Amino acid sequence: MRKFSGQRERLAKIAGETLSAIENGSYMLGTSAYRLAPAVAAMTQNTIFEAASTPLANWQHRTSHVTAHTTRTSFAISEVSTLVAVRKLAQDPAATVGALNFASAKHPGGGFLTGAQAQEESLARSSTLYCSLTCPVGAQFYAEHKEPGYYSHAMLWSPGVLFFRSDDGGWLPPVAAGVLTSAAVNAGAVKQRLAENEHAEADGRIEACMHERMARILALFERQGSTHVVLGSFGTGVFKNDVSTIAKLWADLLGPNQRFENSFRHVEFAILGRETFEVFKAGFERRCGQLWARIPA
């Protein structure tokens, strides 16, 4: 393994330990042994690739077997990691938890093997997800992203991913969640190739593309029966999408009188970083308020 210094070396070591546990088929926590092999086999066998041409392109209409919940979706915007949010929601025995993986379009798990630190890397080094991303079905996802920067609406569904490590690398009893892998538009890369006076037009196309992608994400969670969904400030890190815009788009899909209103029992936005958290929270609440105001009394 390549050598790194400081934090990267520590995170790369955690990633290596996780993969070793998966390869061994189990791990020890105190005097308890937890098996991983059966869940990994089931997950890889049932990984689903959704091409850009999927029927989910017709997300505007619920499929016949999907109905909205009779109670309103509850929302939480929390300054926690996706790992923390997944583990919290999984404590409810009635919950079917799904989590969004903010994916690299090119590299399974992003740079987690070399100690990189972002949302996908955190998931990959703390769970069995990497096995799904690298199985033959998972490989189709990375072959799909042919348009530079915009990538593709393709997605992966990884059922029954076991999460068994904490953010700091501690070992924990496993909890299961479905993971949806999607790559956001790389807004920074798109605009880097354009002249300054072309940025405004690009912003419009990026927003439209992200709206479509995020709608398909929700449609896949809905189709897979997720009741409790962990989302976040999708693509606003190194991909440089605007935080307020992403918050508004989630509200436009999940808010009052919108397509995915009450599709889920609970939606948790897990967001790290105080500034991102505050901007996202303000943007989401502001847009939901605007949507409520449009509903006739």
Secondary structure, DSSP 8 states (H G I E B T S, - for coil): -----HHHHHHHHHHHHHHHHHHHTEEEETTEEEE-HHHHHHHHHT-EEE-TTSGGGGTTS--TT----SS--EEEEESS-HHHHHHHHTTSTT--EEEEEE--SSSTTTTGGGT--SHHHHHHTTBSHHHHHTSHHHHHHHHS--BTTTB-S-EEEEEEEEEEE-TTS-EEEEEEEEEEEE----HHHHHHTS-GGGHHHHHHHHHHHHHHHHHHHHHHHHHTT-SEEEE-STT-STT---HHHHHHHHHHHHSTTSTTTTSSSEEEEE--SHHHHHHHHHHHHHHHHHHHHTS--
